[in-house]
């Protein structure tokens, strides 16, 4: 368990760290901020989005480690197993995953949008939109087919109870495996 937790931390620094910290820093250094005249409090809303998104990501990473028995690396795991660990052995449908199938990506997107608001940066807003498009394509073209092959009927049942992107406000019953 401890090894899996360490690998999840390594994964977090490598992948979400690059997407949410390194690339935005490069974009800001290259294009700068637009310095929009935000009404009072709007920039603070950006901080709120960053904190909310990071909290969602960390909760999801913990679900992968403790409920799924693996790291948050569903399709990187086979190639980089030595560094970031195994993909979760169990289909994770608890906690936030009971309301939406991709809360980790939603958390990451909230962080990117929060950074765009905080820094008043059109480049970061455009980056967030491009990142969401890539997340969507990766989900539809790579992750979902992989989970359908791996988990079969259990994943199909889960897809019927949890929407892909817009969370249900009411908790849905977990599919029986």
N, C-alpha and C positions, 0 to 999 in steps of 0.2 A: 504494500500500500504506500509506504513512504517513497519508494522508487517511483511509483506512478505519480505521486504528488510532485516530486522534484521534476519529473519529465513534463508535467503540465505547466509548471512555472517556466521551464526552459521554452516550451512551445509558446507561452504567452509573451515572453520577451522577444522571441524571434518573429512570430507572425503578427499577432495583433499589435505588438510594440512597433513593428515596422509600419503597419498600415495606419495606426492611430497616432504615432509620435514622430517617427523618422520622416516619412513622406510629407506630412503636414509641415514639419519644420523646414524641409527643403522647399516646399511650395511657398511658404511665407518668406523665406530668405530670397527666393527668386522673384516673386511677384509682389511681395509686401501686402499690407492690409489696405483696404479701400477707405478706411476712416469714415464710415457712414455716420451721420448724426443720429444715432439711436436715441429713442426716448429713454428717460431714466429707467433703470432696472432691466433693460433688454440684455445688456451684456451679462448681467448676473444670471439671467435665464440660461445663457450659454453655459455657465458654470454648473447650473442645475442639470442641464442635459448631459454634460460630461460625467458628473457624479452618478446620475441615474444610469447612464449607459455602462459605465465601468462596473457599477454594482450588479447590473444584469449579467454582464460578461462573467464576473467572478462567481456569481451564483450558478451560472450554467457550467462553468469549468469545474466547480465543485460537484455538480450533479454528474458530470462525465466521470470524474475520479471515483466518487463514493457510491453512486447508484449504478453506473455503467461499467466500472472496473477498468477504465482506460483513460486516455488523455483526449482533449478536445481537438483531435487531428484525424477526422474520419477518412480522408483520402490521401493525406500525407504519410499516414502511419506505415504503410507497407514499404515505402522508399526510405524513410528516415527513422525507422523503428529504433535504431541504436541511440538516437539522440532525443527523440520526442515521445518514444514509447508506443504502445499498442493502441489501436482504435478500441473504443469501448466494446466489451464483449456482449453487453446487454443493451437492448433498445431502451433509451432513456425517455420515459413518458411522464415523469413526475415533476413536481414543482412547476416552474415556468413552462416546461415542455408539455404540461397538461392543458395549457391555454393556447399555445402557438408552437408550430414545429421548428421555427428558427429564431428563438429568442436571443441566441448568442450573436447572430448577425444584426438583429435589431439593436442590441446593446452597442455593438460597434458603430452602427450607423448613427445612433444618438450621440456617441462621443464625437464623431466627425461633424455632425450638424452643430453640436455645442461649440466645438472649436471654431467653426465658420462664423457663428454668431459672436463669440467672445472676441475674435480677432477682426470681425467685420470684413471678411475676405471672400470675394467672389470666386477666387481660385479654389478656396477650400469648399465652397458650396458646389462648384462644378466637380471637384474631386469626390465629394460625398455622393453626388448623383452617379458618377462613373463607378464608384465602389459598389453602390447598391446594384447597378446593372450587372457587374461582375459577380456579386454575391448571388443574384437571382439566377444567372446563367449556370454558375457552379452548382447551385442547389438543384435546378431542374435537369441539367445535363449530366451531372456526375454523382452528386450525393444521393438523390432520390432513387435513380436506377440501382445504385450500389446497395442501398438499404432494402429495396424491393427484392433483389437477388438474395441478400443475406438473411433478411428476417421474414420474407414472404407475407403470409396472411396476417401476421401480427403487425407488420408495418402498414399494410392496406387498411386494417381496422383502425390503426392510429391516425392515418390520413383522414379517415372519415370523421374523427372526433376533434382533431386539432387543425385549424387552418394554417396555411403556409406562412402568411405575413401579418395579417391583422388579428391580434389576439382577441379571443373571446373574453368578455368581461366576467362571465360566469364560468366557474370551473366545470369542466366536462368530466364524466366518469372515465377512469383509465380503462383502456381496452384490456380484455383478458387475454393472456397468452397461453 
